[in-house]
Amino acid sequence: MLYANFAAYKKEFAGEEFQGSICENNFFGVLSTEGGLEKEKGEALLRKLASDIAEQKIEHLVDLDAYVTDFCKNENLPASFSFSCGYLTGEVFLLKTIGDGVVYVKRKHIFSNLLEKNLSASGYVENEDSFIFTTDSGSAGYKEALKKIIDKADPAEAAQALVPEIAQKDLKDRVALFVRFENKEPTLTEAEEHLVADPSASTIASQQISEHPNIFKEWLGKAKAELQGQDKKKKTTLILISIILVVFIWSVVLGYQRRTSATLDQRTQETKELVVEKLRQAEDVAFLNLARATALITEAKGDVAALKKELKGKKPNEIADLEKLVAEKEESVLKKEERSFEEYYDLSVEDRNAVGSRLYFDGENTVILDTQSGTAYLLSLSKKSLEKRNASEFRNGDLVVRSDDNIFVLKKGAGIFGIDTENKAKKVVENDKDWGDISAMVTYNKNLYLLDRTKGDVYKYVPAEQGFSEKSSYFKGQDNPNISGANSLAIDLSVHVGFPDAIAKFTSGQKEGFNPTFPEDDTNIIKIITNTDIEKIYAWDKKKSTLYVVNKSGVYERQVNSPIFGKGDDIEVFGANAYILKGSKIYRVSVD
């Protein structure tokens, strides 16, 4: 069982500027206004809020959020007020901030800003967690002051230590409430350690037994002595009394077990309700705030994992049901689809030494570049027929494309080389000293387009008699947008530029309002895929073994997951399938 130790720092203000705190009925909060609220009324409001929340028996974050918001409106608080609060229900801490309200947390060695502005969150409290509820204007100096004193085990010491910090840094005075949770389990005697499971359930019984252990032993010894030499009637009476005593003691143990079981049942039910509520919220906000929906699902996973750890193998069916519920809702809300894969083609059947490294689709014609041998394999998807073109210039090549029956390979530091249907190779673009890091190359209408990730530009090369023209910027005549760090390029009627966590769209050099939102904050896209024959835009996150699907208006639609997505060397999409290159083999996954 966790107990709260708390202390508050505040400066008294005259007039109607109020700063106050409350710590009652497991409710912790601070309120500050710049005017319009006298001290007596402010303190009365905080006490009323704490009392009302306790009476409402609030158990879920959505209920606390709604109740606090309605309370502030109904009580007609001044327009410029800030509030931060927390309500402990069981071991779950429900948190809410309004205005400039902030909640800081320190767990083990990590100190961070957990919540601020108009937000809410919840999670399980652990032993020795420390929280600071305050109203902060965003001052870095104030956060540094709090971080410096939060290590103090006693909240009263922390509050006292804040006084010189505020004076030294010349910070604006504000209210701060320090709360530290500690596990103060009662120390039981060696004779009763077997009863320890939930101290709150066993305290009374253990205290009753431990207060009179010698009396019990003494009585048992006297009863044994009395039995000797007594007549049968008295012996029977004493035996019956002994049996009643044993039954009574046994019933205490069984009663404790029943209480423990009831506690576990209640804990399981509370977690189930909390998880269901978070999943419901995730479903509600998914369309407008996919990142928030993902965070709620992650919280629900954590709630189930914490319960599983707490139960220590008990109630396996209930845990399995909760895990299944979260997994199903995750697939539904985030539109996750798990797909199997199949081997589609093996180059080693035709050439046992073949090892592909790059893949490029030109319609149904697939080019696989083997940089070790300098071979470009041309595979027809419909006929599954294979053609080879070899050039020494292709060895150690970096990028490959196909256009008008010609195959082009960019070799960093050397230029771009082409090979025709007669297997004749030549340099078509000289190495350009102005190039930075060329991370992608595509063709469109027979033109070559190169993405320079360090220079933040897209170069366009037009076919000429002896190869290609000099480069020109795709953004020529326009203010070059900031596309530094981009890693991939795809063209249909517009130019799409891929970044690790975003996709930008340009038409005639002008950036469009195109900003797909992906489910996770740690998305790591390494390639985007689209063209005039593909109705969608596909984004490959190899680390997550995921292919995200976005429509051409920039709306996230779904994600397809397959183990092969995390192992491939390159990927392309044609028709209803994704094709993944891994060594000498090409695998296929349905993405329809």
Secondary structure by P-SEA (a helix, b strand, c coil): cbbbbbbbbbbbbcccccccccccccccbbbbbcccccaaaaaaaaaaaaaaaaaaccccaaaaaaaaaaaaaaacccccccccbbbbcccbbbbbbcccbbbbbbccccccccccccccbbbbbccbbbbbbccccccaaaaaaaaaccccccaaaaaaaaaaaaaaacccbbbbbbbbbbbbccccccccccccccccccaaaaaaaaacaaaaaaaaaaaaaaaccccaaaaaaaaaaaaaaaaaaaaaaaaaaaaaaaaaaaaaaaaaaaaaaaaaaaaaaccccaaaaaaaaaaaaaaaaaaaaaacccaaaaaaaaaaaaaaaaaaaabbbbbbbbbccccccccccccccbbbbcccbbbbbcccccbbbbbcccccbbbbbbbcccccccbbbbcccbbbbbbccccbbbbccccbbbbcccccccccccccccccccbbbbbbccccbbbbbccccccccccccccccccccccccccccccccbbbbbcccbbbbbcccccccbbbbccccccccccccccccccbbbbbcccccbbbbbcccccccbbbbcccccccccccccccbbbbbcccbbbbbbcc
